[in-house]
Amino acid sequence: MAISPVNFPYPSPIVTAVRAIQEANKTVADVAQNVAENGAQGLVEDVVTLKQAELAVKANAEVIRTAAELEDEVIDILA
């Protein structure tokens, strides 16, 4: 799924977070490929990389949640 650019003066936090989640998903796929090709060789590094990807997804999901809440609050204020 491609994200089209948004013409705001600043990058949208939601778009930025979605891109970061997509990158984390790619990292997981790359690690899975590495494990499939090399087995346990480099497994410690792979586990650390997977944990970093997991934390990146969790953090960016929270960014999306918070940005959506803030947007709702702004709409309520302007209404």
Phi, psi and omega in degrees: 000122180269143177258122179281148180295149180249138183265061173261160177294335178233153179297140177292131179296330180291314179297318179298317180293320179297318178298320179295322177294319177298320178295320177296320177297320177296320178299317179297317179297320179296319178295318178299318178296318179298316179295319180296324182276325189245357179064224185281352179294122181078019185296323181299313179297321179296319179295318178297316179298319178296319179296320177296319178296319178300313180295324178296318179295314180298315181295317181286331173296322177292323175300315179297314180300313182294317179298320178295319177298317180295321177298317178299319179295320178296319178297318178297320180294320182283341183284000000 
